[in-house]
Amino acid sequence: MVVGGGVAATLFAAAFGLTMPHLFGRRYAPTPYDDLLATLVDREKAERLGAVAHAAEPTFRPKAAARELRQRLERRTLAEVIDADIKEQRVAEIGGWVVPESLAQLCLLAAA
């Protein structure tokens, strides 16, 4: 019984930890891409990575990227979209890191 209670307490703590940033986390200025940026776990790190990506991709078109991402995320989670990017070899290089294309686009939107 003690093990079951410990597991339940651990699950509760993990669930609270995952939702706590949404309840008490940093507030951001509204953007037209908030629905997409809400899928990110750490928007601040995404902004930093996006700033590096923007230096290498100055012709980035946020509206077109957002439209494409919304289509990809329409019936799938971000994890599923990222898995599909990897399987289909849709990747981008950002500051020496190879990341799935959808994640790169989200980071660029976060920095826009």
Number of C-alpha atoms within 10 A of each C-alpha: 6 7 8 9 10 11 12 12 12 12 12 12 12 12 11 12 11 12 12 11 13 12 10 8 9 9 9 9 5 7 12 11 17 13 11 17 18 11 14 16 12 11 18 15 14 22 18 15 20 25 20 16 21 20 12 13 13 8 8 16 13 17 12 10 16 20 11 14 19 15 11 17 16 11 10 12 12 18 12 13 20 20 15 16 17 15 11 10 11 14 18 17 13 18 13 7 10 11 17 21 20 25 21 21 24 25 25 24 26 24 19 15
